[in-house]
Amino acid sequence: MALCCPPGHGCNAPGGEEPCALTLCRAAAKEEDDAALALARWGDFEAVGGSKCGDGERRFRRRAFERARDRALITLAMAQGTRGAPGAPSVSAMKKAPRRSQPRQGRRLAARGAYRSSSS
């Protein structure tokens, strides 16, 4: 399994039809801080790979990269949604969504403390 991409995605996608996470981060690094951080963490992880450090250091760097990569991919996906990606609802459509006329009974009762059990 390629360590640059999450399981089942990017380089690890079953059909190989998805771009590598590093490619996506490189393309967005100038605009998104999370993508730039993920690339920096990847560089740190690669630098540790060739040195004579312990397994703990390598694991620490790998997990730091994975967290930064996942955060960057989420940021990129969310940013695409706000830029009008196909299938994403527009801001005006979200504002026009119907709202409930009355709150749920359970919420109202819970707020008033009706669900609290008495200890007598």
mmCIF file of the C-alpha atoms, coordinates in Angstrom:
data_MODEL
# 
_entry.id   MODEL 
# 
loop_
_atom_site.group_PDB 
_atom_site.id 
_atom_site.type_symbol 
_atom_site.label_atom_id 
_atom_site.label_alt_id 
_atom_site.label_comp_id 
_atom_site.label_asym_id 
_atom_site.label_entity_id 
_atom_site.label_seq_id 
_atom_site.pdbx_PDB_ins_code 
_atom_site.Cartn_x 
_atom_site.Cartn_y 
_atom_site.Cartn_z 
_atom_site.occupancy 
_atom_site.B_iso_or_equiv 
_atom_site.pdbx_formal_charge 
_atom_site.auth_seq_id 
_atom_site.auth_comp_id 
_atom_site.auth_asym_id 
_atom_site.auth_atom_id 
_atom_site.pdbx_PDB_model_num 
ATOM 1   C CA . MET A 1 1   ? 0.000   0.000  0.000   1.00 0.00 ? 1   MET A CA 1 
ATOM 2   C CA . ALA A 1 2   ? 1.284   3.450  -0.926  1.00 0.00 ? 2   ALA A CA 1 
ATOM 3   C CA . LEU A 1 3   ? 1.731   5.624  2.155   1.00 0.00 ? 3   LEU A CA 1 
ATOM 4   C CA . CYS A 1 4   ? 1.070   8.882  0.315   1.00 0.00 ? 4   CYS A CA 1 
ATOM 5   C CA . CYS A 1 5   ? -2.673  8.193  -0.064  1.00 0.00 ? 5   CYS A CA 1 
ATOM 6   C CA . PRO A 1 6   ? -5.451  6.962  2.245   1.00 0.00 ? 6   PRO A CA 1 
ATOM 7   C CA . PRO A 1 7   ? -6.574  3.335  1.936   1.00 0.00 ? 7   PRO A CA 1 
ATOM 8   C CA . GLY A 1 8   ? -8.847  2.859  -1.070  1.00 0.00 ? 8   GLY A CA 1 
ATOM 9   C CA . HIS A 1 9   ? -8.118  6.300  -2.539  1.00 0.00 ? 9   HIS A CA 1 
ATOM 10  C CA . GLY A 1 10  ? -5.519  7.957  -4.758  1.00 0.00 ? 10  GLY A CA 1 
ATOM 11  C CA . CYS A 1 11  ? -2.629  5.579  -5.415  1.00 0.00 ? 11  CYS A CA 1 
ATOM 12  C CA . ASN A 1 12  ? -4.487  2.908  -3.424  1.00 0.00 ? 12  ASN A CA 1 
ATOM 13  C CA . ALA A 1 13  ? -7.751  3.178  -5.404  1.00 0.00 ? 13  ALA A CA 1 
ATOM 14  C CA . PRO A 1 14  ? -8.878  -0.165 -6.825  1.00 0.00 ? 14  PRO A CA 1 
ATOM 15  C CA . GLY A 1 15  ? -9.029  1.049  -10.435 1.00 0.00 ? 15  GLY A CA 1 
ATOM 16  C CA . GLY A 1 16  ? -6.173  3.508  -10.113 1.00 0.00 ? 16  GLY A CA 1 
ATOM 17  C CA . GLU A 1 17  ? -8.389  6.252  -11.497 1.00 0.00 ? 17  GLU A CA 1 
ATOM 18  C CA . GLU A 1 18  ? -7.915  8.746  -8.656  1.00 0.00 ? 18  GLU A CA 1 
ATOM 19  C CA . PRO A 1 19  ? -5.087  11.283 -8.450  1.00 0.00 ? 19  PRO A CA 1 
ATOM 20  C CA . CYS A 1 20  ? -2.409  10.950 -5.784  1.00 0.00 ? 20  CYS A CA 1 
ATOM 21  C CA . ALA A 1 21  ? -3.012  12.966 -2.620  1.00 0.00 ? 21  ALA A CA 1 
ATOM 22  C CA . LEU A 1 22  ? 0.414   14.560 -3.025  1.00 0.00 ? 22  LEU A CA 1 
ATOM 23  C CA . THR A 1 23  ? -0.512  15.742 -6.532  1.00 0.00 ? 23  THR A CA 1 
ATOM 24  C CA . LEU A 1 24  ? -3.678  17.352 -5.188  1.00 0.00 ? 24  LEU A CA 1 
ATOM 25  C CA . CYS A 1 25  ? -1.766  18.991 -2.346  1.00 0.00 ? 25  CYS A CA 1 
ATOM 26  C CA . ARG A 1 26  ? 0.935   20.313 -4.689  1.00 0.00 ? 26  ARG A CA 1 
ATOM 27  C CA . ALA A 1 27  ? -1.716  21.864 -6.917  1.00 0.00 ? 27  ALA A CA 1 
ATOM 28  C CA . ALA A 1 28  ? -3.399  23.610 -3.980  1.00 0.00 ? 28  ALA A CA 1 
ATOM 29  C CA . ALA A 1 29  ? -0.401  24.409 -1.749  1.00 0.00 ? 29  ALA A CA 1 
ATOM 30  C CA . LYS A 1 30  ? -0.246  28.075 -2.754  1.00 0.00 ? 30  LYS A CA 1 
ATOM 31  C CA . GLU A 1 31  ? -3.880  28.667 -1.817  1.00 0.00 ? 31  GLU A CA 1 
ATOM 32  C CA . GLU A 1 32  ? -4.475  26.212 1.044   1.00 0.00 ? 32  GLU A CA 1 
ATOM 33  C CA . ASP A 1 33  ? -2.302  26.167 4.159   1.00 0.00 ? 33  ASP A CA 1 
ATOM 34  C CA . ASP A 1 34  ? -3.425  22.636 5.019   1.00 0.00 ? 34  ASP A CA 1 
ATOM 35  C CA . ALA A 1 35  ? -2.125  21.354 1.682   1.00 0.00 ? 35  ALA A CA 1 
ATOM 36  C CA . ALA A 1 36  ? 1.223   23.089 2.184   1.00 0.00 ? 36  ALA A CA 1 
ATOM 37  C CA . LEU A 1 37  ? 1.492   21.605 5.678   1.00 0.00 ? 37  LEU A CA 1 
ATOM 38  C CA . ALA A 1 38  ? 0.765   18.115 4.333   1.00 0.00 ? 38  ALA A CA 1 
ATOM 39  C CA . LEU A 1 39  ? 3.590   18.493 1.807   1.00 0.00 ? 39  LEU A CA 1 
ATOM 40  C CA . ALA A 1 40  ? 5.960   19.654 4.542   1.00 0.00 ? 40  ALA A CA 1 
ATOM 41  C CA . ARG A 1 41  ? 5.015   16.660 6.704   1.00 0.00 ? 41  ARG A CA 1 
ATOM 42  C CA . TRP A 1 42  ? 5.594   14.338 3.715   1.00 0.00 ? 42  TRP A CA 1 
ATOM 43  C CA . GLY A 1 43  ? 9.064   15.813 3.294   1.00 0.00 ? 43  GLY A CA 1 
ATOM 44  C CA . ASP A 1 44  ? 9.788   15.224 6.985   1.00 0.00 ? 44  ASP A CA 1 
ATOM 45  C CA . PHE A 1 45  ? 8.576   11.638 6.677   1.00 0.00 ? 45  PHE A CA 1 
ATOM 46  C CA . GLU A 1 46  ? 10.725  10.968 3.617   1.00 0.00 ? 46  GLU A CA 1 
ATOM 47  C CA . ALA A 1 47  ? 13.785  12.500 5.310   1.00 0.00 ? 47  ALA A CA 1 
ATOM 48  C CA . VAL A 1 48  ? 13.420  10.125 8.251   1.00 0.00 ? 48  VAL A CA 1 
ATOM 49  C CA . GLY A 1 49  ? 13.110  7.111  5.937   1.00 0.00 ? 49  GLY A CA 1 
ATOM 50  C CA . GLY A 1 50  ? 16.766  7.145  4.919   1.00 0.00 ? 50  GLY A CA 1 
ATOM 51  C CA . SER A 1 51  ? 18.275  8.073  8.276   1.00 0.00 ? 51  SER A CA 1 
ATOM 52  C CA . LYS A 1 52  ? 19.221  5.763  11.111  1.00 0.00 ? 52  LYS A CA 1 
ATOM 53  C CA . CYS A 1 53  ? 16.385  6.671  13.436  1.00 0.00 ? 53  CYS A CA 1 
ATOM 54  C CA . GLY A 1 54  ? 14.196  4.365  15.430  1.00 0.00 ? 54  GLY A CA 1 
ATOM 55  C CA . ASP A 1 55  ? 10.843  2.975  14.399  1.00 0.00 ? 55  ASP A CA 1 
ATOM 56  C CA . GLY A 1 56  ? 9.132   5.338  16.820  1.00 0.00 ? 56  GLY A CA 1 
ATOM 57  C CA . GLU A 1 57  ? 10.415  8.420  15.000  1.00 0.00 ? 57  GLU A CA 1 
ATOM 58  C CA . ARG A 1 58  ? 9.370   7.024  11.633  1.00 0.00 ? 58  ARG A CA 1 
ATOM 59  C CA . ARG A 1 59  ? 5.914   6.145  12.960  1.00 0.00 ? 59  ARG A CA 1 
ATOM 60  C CA . PHE A 1 60  ? 5.545   9.612  14.502  1.00 0.00 ? 60  PHE A CA 1 
ATOM 61  C CA . ARG A 1 61  ? 6.407   11.305 11.184  1.00 0.00 ? 61  ARG A CA 1 
ATOM 62  C CA . ARG A 1 62  ? 4.118   8.986  9.209   1.00 0.00 ? 62  ARG A CA 1 
ATOM 63  C CA . ARG A 1 63  ? 1.157   9.657  11.493  1.00 0.00 ? 63  ARG A CA 1 
ATOM 64  C CA . ALA A 1 64  ? 1.833   13.410 11.476  1.00 0.00 ? 64  ALA A CA 1 
ATOM 65  C CA . PHE A 1 65  ? 1.748   13.303 7.672   1.00 0.00 ? 65  PHE A CA 1 
ATOM 66  C CA . GLU A 1 66  ? -1.430  11.209 7.626   1.00 0.00 ? 66  GLU A CA 1 
ATOM 67  C CA . ARG A 1 67  ? -3.240  13.670 9.897   1.00 0.00 ? 67  ARG A CA 1 
ATOM 68  C CA . ALA A 1 68  ? -2.099  16.654 7.817   1.00 0.00 ? 68  ALA A CA 1 
ATOM 69  C CA . ARG A 1 69  ? -2.958  14.865 4.546   1.00 0.00 ? 69  ARG A CA 1 
ATOM 70  C CA . ASP A 1 70  ? -6.442  13.951 5.742   1.00 0.00 ? 70  ASP A CA 1 
ATOM 71  C CA . ARG A 1 71  ? -7.085  17.505 6.948   1.00 0.00 ? 71  ARG A CA 1 
ATOM 72  C CA . ALA A 1 72  ? -5.865  18.879 3.582   1.00 0.00 ? 72  ALA A CA 1 
ATOM 73  C CA . LEU A 1 73  ? -8.049  16.502 1.562   1.00 0.00 ? 73  LEU A CA 1 
ATOM 74  C CA . ILE A 1 74  ? -11.095 17.437 3.627   1.00 0.00 ? 74  ILE A CA 1 
ATOM 75  C CA . THR A 1 75  ? -10.310 21.131 3.181   1.00 0.00 ? 75  THR A CA 1 
ATOM 76  C CA . LEU A 1 76  ? -9.939  20.683 -0.574  1.00 0.00 ? 76  LEU A CA 1 
ATOM 77  C CA . ALA A 1 77  ? -13.207 18.761 -0.818  1.00 0.00 ? 77  ALA A CA 1 
ATOM 78  C CA . MET A 1 78  ? -15.055 21.368 1.230   1.00 0.00 ? 78  MET A CA 1 
ATOM 79  C CA . ALA A 1 79  ? -13.544 24.211 -0.790  1.00 0.00 ? 79  ALA A CA 1 
ATOM 80  C CA . GLN A 1 80  ? -14.709 22.556 -4.022  1.00 0.00 ? 80  GLN A CA 1 
ATOM 81  C CA . GLY A 1 81  ? -18.235 22.407 -2.643  1.00 0.00 ? 81  GLY A CA 1 
ATOM 82  C CA . THR A 1 82  ? -18.239 26.128 -1.942  1.00 0.00 ? 82  THR A CA 1 
ATOM 83  C CA . ARG A 1 83  ? -16.890 26.903 -5.414  1.00 0.00 ? 83  ARG A CA 1 
ATOM 84  C CA . GLY A 1 84  ? -19.865 25.340 -7.127  1.00 0.00 ? 84  GLY A CA 1 
ATOM 85  C CA . ALA A 1 85  ? -18.753 21.781 -7.740  1.00 0.00 ? 85  ALA A CA 1 
ATOM 86  C CA . PRO A 1 86  ? -21.192 19.720 -9.779  1.00 0.00 ? 86  PRO A CA 1 
ATOM 87  C CA . GLY A 1 87  ? -23.914 18.368 -7.543  1.00 0.00 ? 87  GLY A CA 1 
ATOM 88  C CA . ALA A 1 88  ? -23.119 20.698 -4.644  1.00 0.00 ? 88  ALA A CA 1 
ATOM 89  C CA . PRO A 1 89  ? -26.030 22.844 -3.495  1.00 0.00 ? 89  PRO A CA 1 
ATOM 90  C CA . SER A 1 90  ? -25.608 26.556 -4.004  1.00 0.00 ? 90  SER A CA 1 
ATOM 91  C CA . VAL A 1 91  ? -25.658 28.941 -1.074  1.00 0.00 ? 91  VAL A CA 1 
ATOM 92  C CA . SER A 1 92  ? -28.973 30.398 -2.213  1.00 0.00 ? 92  SER A CA 1 
ATOM 93  C CA . ALA A 1 93  ? -30.491 26.900 -2.401  1.00 0.00 ? 93  ALA A CA 1 
ATOM 94  C CA . MET A 1 94  ? -29.358 26.166 1.130   1.00 0.00 ? 94  MET A CA 1 
ATOM 95  C CA . LYS A 1 95  ? -30.929 29.392 2.401   1.00 0.00 ? 95  LYS A CA 1 
ATOM 96  C CA . LYS A 1 96  ? -34.222 28.487 0.766   1.00 0.00 ? 96  LYS A CA 1 
ATOM 97  C CA . ALA A 1 97  ? -34.405 25.056 2.380   1.00 0.00 ? 97  ALA A CA 1 
ATOM 98  C CA . PRO A 1 98  ? -37.637 24.625 4.329   1.00 0.00 ? 98  PRO A CA 1 
ATOM 99  C CA . ARG A 1 99  ? -37.373 24.694 8.093   1.00 0.00 ? 99  ARG A CA 1 
ATOM 100 C CA . ARG A 1 100 ? -39.477 22.902 10.634  1.00 0.00 ? 100 ARG A CA 1 
ATOM 101 C CA . SER A 1 101 ? -42.313 24.974 11.923  1.00 0.00 ? 101 SER A CA 1 
ATOM 102 C CA . GLN A 1 102 ? -42.034 23.525 15.406  1.00 0.00 ? 102 GLN A CA 1 
ATOM 103 C CA . PRO A 1 103 ? -39.097 22.017 17.268  1.00 0.00 ? 103 PRO A CA 1 
ATOM 104 C CA . ARG A 1 104 ? -39.180 18.352 18.179  1.00 0.00 ? 104 ARG A CA 1 
ATOM 105 C CA . GLN A 1 105 ? -40.911 17.564 21.421  1.00 0.00 ? 105 GLN A CA 1 
ATOM 106 C CA . GLY A 1 106 ? -37.930 15.574 22.693  1.00 0.00 ? 106 GLY A CA 1 
ATOM 107 C CA . ARG A 1 107 ? -35.610 18.516 22.416  1.00 0.00 ? 107 ARG A CA 1 
ATOM 108 C CA . ARG A 1 108 ? -37.996 20.861 24.191  1.00 0.00 ? 108 ARG A CA 1 
ATOM 109 C CA . LEU A 1 109 ? -38.588 18.451 27.043  1.00 0.00 ? 109 LEU A CA 1 
ATOM 110 C CA . ALA A 1 110 ? -34.914 17.666 27.413  1.00 0.00 ? 110 ALA A CA 1 
ATOM 111 C CA . ALA A 1 111 ? -34.119 21.369 27.635  1.00 0.00 ? 111 ALA A CA 1 
ATOM 112 C CA . ARG A 1 112 ? -36.649 21.776 30.444  1.00 0.00 ? 112 ARG A CA 1 
ATOM 113 C CA . GLY A 1 113 ? -35.220 18.858 32.363  1.00 0.00 ? 113 GLY A CA 1 
ATOM 114 C CA . ALA A 1 114 ? -38.237 16.564 31.924  1.00 0.00 ? 114 ALA A CA 1 
ATOM 115 C CA . TYR A 1 115 ? -36.002 13.582 31.207  1.00 0.00 ? 115 TYR A CA 1 
ATOM 116 C CA . ARG A 1 116 ? -34.075 13.831 34.430  1.00 0.00 ? 116 ARG A CA 1 
ATOM 117 C CA . SER A 1 117 ? -34.728 10.934 36.713  1.00 0.00 ? 117 SER A CA 1 
ATOM 118 C CA . SER A 1 118 ? -35.562 11.575 40.321  1.00 0.00 ? 118 SER A CA 1 
ATOM 119 C CA . SER A 1 119 ? -33.384 9.877  42.897  1.00 0.00 ? 119 SER A CA 1 
ATOM 120 C CA . SER A 1 120 ? -36.159 9.358  45.476  1.00 0.00 ? 120 SER A CA 1 
# 
